[in-house]
Structures are given as structure tokens and as C-alpha cells.
């Protein structure tokens, strides 16, 4: 990697644990619902509804919970990145070198 492409010393990495966790939160509902052999059965029934149907319906609110979690993780990560970039800016010094009253 050339020196122009290397991240600065105070920069946060592009892939943070919060971003990985957010990606997993988005991946879980997709994988679970697309893994059809895990729920292609009629038992156990819930309220007269076969397992196949109530299992899929259960994942509608669960997917919303996972998506909201991913959003909150990314929002917190972006706030941390913004705070880190502001903290890394140089503080302007006073031109006269004295204190202001």
C-alpha cells in the first residue's frame, strides 16, 4: 500500500465491529427466511395455523427489530467517526498568545 493510500494515524478503520454487527443484523433475517428446509413442516401448529405460515409471519416483526438494530449501530458508529474527525482537527491558537478575559 502506498503512503497516499494509508489511513492517517487518528482515522478509524473503514470496517469497524459496529459495521460488521450491523451487516450480520441485516443478514440474519435474509438467511433464515431463505433457508426453506428449516420450516417446511406443518407441526407444531400455533392457534390452528401451520408452522410454515406462523414461522414466516414471526419473522416480519423480528426482521424489523434486526433492521432497527442495524440502523442504530450504524448511527452510533457514524457519530463516533464524526467525533473522532472533529477531535483530530488542530485547535487554532490565539494570535497574541495571551488569555482572553
C-alpha positions as CSV (number, residue, x, y, z in Angstrom):
1,X,0.0,0.0,0.0
2,X,1.5,3.4,-0.9
3,X,1.7,6.2,1.6
4,X,-1.0,8.1,-0.2
5,X,-3.5,5.3,0.4
6,X,-2.6,4.5,4.0
7,X,-5.1,5.7,6.6
8,X,-4.0,8.6,8.9
9,X,-2.9,7.7,12.4
10,X,-6.1,9.1,14.1
11,X,-8.5,7.7,11.5
12,X,-11.0,5.0,12.4
13,X,-10.8,1.8,10.2
14,X,-13.3,1.5,7.4
15,X,-14.6,-1.8,8.8
16,X,-15.5,-1.4,12.5
17,X,-17.0,-4.0,14.7
18,X,-20.3,-2.0,14.8
19,X,-20.5,-2.1,11.0
20,X,-19.8,-5.9,10.9
21,X,-22.5,-6.4,13.6
22,X,-24.9,-4.2,11.6
23,X,-24.2,-6.3,8.5
24,X,-24.9,-9.5,10.4
25,X,-28.2,-8.0,11.8
26,X,-29.3,-7.4,8.2
27,X,-28.1,-10.9,7.0
28,X,-29.8,-13.0,9.7
29,X,-33.4,-12.5,8.6
30,X,-32.5,-13.0,4.9
31,X,-30.7,-16.2,5.6
32,X,-33.3,-17.6,8.0
33,X,-36.2,-17.0,5.7
34,X,-34.4,-18.3,2.6
35,X,-33.4,-21.5,4.4
36,X,-36.7,-23.1,3.5
37,X,-35.9,-26.7,4.6
38,X,-35.8,-25.5,8.2
39,X,-39.5,-24.7,8.2
40,X,-41.2,-26.8,5.6
41,X,-43.4,-28.7,8.0
42,X,-46.9,-28.2,9.4
43,X,-46.2,-29.1,13.0
44,X,-46.2,-27.5,15.6
45,X,-49.3,-25.6,14.9
46,X,-49.9,-22.3,16.6
47,X,-53.5,-21.1,17.0
48,X,-54.6,-23.5,14.3
49,X,-52.0,-22.1,11.9
50,X,-49.4,-24.5,10.5
51,X,-45.7,-23.9,11.4
52,X,-44.9,-23.0,7.8
53,X,-47.1,-19.9,8.0
54,X,-46.6,-18.7,11.5
55,X,-42.8,-19.1,11.3
56,X,-42.7,-16.8,8.3
57,X,-45.1,-14.3,9.9
58,X,-43.0,-14.3,13.1
59,X,-40.0,-13.1,11.0
60,X,-41.8,-9.9,9.9
61,X,-41.5,-8.1,13.3
62,X,-38.2,-9.9,14.0
63,X,-36.8,-8.5,10.7
64,X,-37.9,-5.0,11.8
65,X,-36.1,-5.5,15.1
66,X,-32.9,-6.6,13.3
67,X,-33.1,-3.8,10.8
68,X,-33.7,-1.2,13.6
69,X,-30.7,-2.6,15.5
70,X,-28.5,-2.3,12.4
71,X,-29.6,1.3,11.9
72,X,-28.9,2.3,15.5
73,X,-25.5,0.6,15.3
74,X,-24.6,2.5,12.1
75,X,-25.9,5.7,13.5
76,X,-23.7,5.3,16.6
77,X,-20.7,4.4,14.5
78,X,-21.2,7.5,12.3
79,X,-21.4,9.7,15.4
80,X,-18.2,8.2,16.7
81,X,-16.5,8.8,13.4
82,X,-17.7,12.4,13.3
83,X,-16.5,13.0,16.9
84,X,-13.1,11.4,16.0
85,X,-12.7,13.6,12.9
86,X,-13.6,16.7,14.9
87,X,-11.2,15.8,17.7
88,X,-8.3,15.3,15.2
89,X,-8.7,18.8,13.8
90,X,-6.0,21.2,15.1
91,X,-7.1,23.8,17.6
92,X,-6.4,27.3,16.4
93,X,-4.0,29.2,18.7
94,X,-4.5,32.8,19.9
95,X,-2.5,35.3,17.8
96,X,-1.3,37.3,20.9
97,X,-0.5,34.3,22.9
98,X,-2.4,35.6,26.0
99,X,-5.6,34.8,27.7
100,X,-8.9,36.3,26.9
101,X,-10.8,37.8,29.8
